[in-house]
Amino acid sequence: EPEVTQTPSHQVTQMGQEVILRCVPISNHLYFYWYRQILGQKVEFLVSFYNNEISEKSEIFDDQFSVERPDGSNFTLKIRSTKLEDSAMYFCASSEANQGRGGELFFGEGSRLTVL
Amino acid sequence: AQSVTQLGSHVSVSEGALVLLRCNYSSSVPPYLFWYVQYPNQGLQLLLKYTSAATLVKGINGFEAEFKKSETSFHLTKPSAHMSDAAEYFCAVSDGTLGRQLTFGSGTQLTVLP
């Protein structure tokens, strides 16, 4: 069964460092998303991506964050100058149809980021 | 604007007992509603979804949910809990607009007692 894969599963970094989280969405999917979950809190939307551009982003997704689809398979989230409060589980998701029309989001297993 | 409230951050049931996880939503337009499950150290898996068709929705693993517009609710049920149902469950809502996000509830941790 096709699945969304994320790397790394866990990354520890020093405050101020740059981090890149990688995702390989399901191959025929067109929409890509990043969500995050701070320990003990809600799953929060960060950004959605379609046709090589951001289609929606939340207030959390400020200039510190960027996304990219550098090739035909990967979808990356870059966090510049990490802060302690960026420590969270980051989930990548993809869908073949717009989820608002009932298309299912398929989530990866997450990348846990710990900022020291 | 849309939001989801899940009543009860922790629910415990005995094996074989009814599972009821509560979700209430707020949406200014007809909502699309979802239940996701997260097992330890795994991603989010879709259990079921409501997209304006039948109000009683059946999902995987014997779960179902009923959309009640008058109560703005989408509670998740399963007649008989199994030990393998122990997980965290998230209710989510979308307004159906092209490219819009899912808004998640805070989650309910389900414990199944032997």
Chai-1 contact restraints between the chains, C-beta under 6 A:
chainA,res_idxA,chainB,res_idxB,connection_type,confidence,min_distance_angstrom,max_distance_angstrom,comment,restraint_id
A,K42,B,F104,contact,1.0,0.0,6.0,A-B,restraint_1
A,K42,B,S106,contact,1.0,0.0,6.0,A-B,restraint_2
A,V43,B,F104,contact,1.0,0.0,6.0,A-B,restraint_3
A,F45,B,Q101,contact,1.0,0.0,6.0,A-B,restraint_4
A,S48,B,G99,contact,1.0,0.0,6.0,A-B,restraint_5
A,S55,B,G99,contact,1.0,0.0,6.0,A-B,restraint_6
A,E56,B,G99,contact,1.0,0.0,6.0,A-B,restraint_7
A,N98,B,L98,contact,1.0,0.0,6.0,A-B,restraint_8
A,G100,B,S94,contact,1.0,0.0,6.0,A-B,restraint_9
A,G100,B,G96,contact,1.0,0.0,6.0,A-B,restraint_10
A,G100,B,T97,contact,1.0,0.0,6.0,A-B,restraint_11
A,G100,B,R100,contact,1.0,0.0,6.0,A-B,restraint_12
A,G102,B,T51,contact,1.0,0.0,6.0,A-B,restraint_13
A,E104,B,L46,contact,1.0,0.0,6.0,A-B,restraint_14
A,F107,B,G43,contact,1.0,0.0,6.0,A-B,restraint_15
A,F107,B,L44,contact,1.0,0.0,6.0,A-B,restraint_16
A,G108,B,G43,contact,1.0,0.0,6.0,A-B,restraint_17
A,E109,B,Q42,contact,1.0,0.0,6.0,A-B,restraint_18
A,E109,B,G43,contact,1.0,0.0,6.0,A-B,restraint_19
A,G110,B,G43,contact,1.0,0.0,6.0,A-B,restraint_20
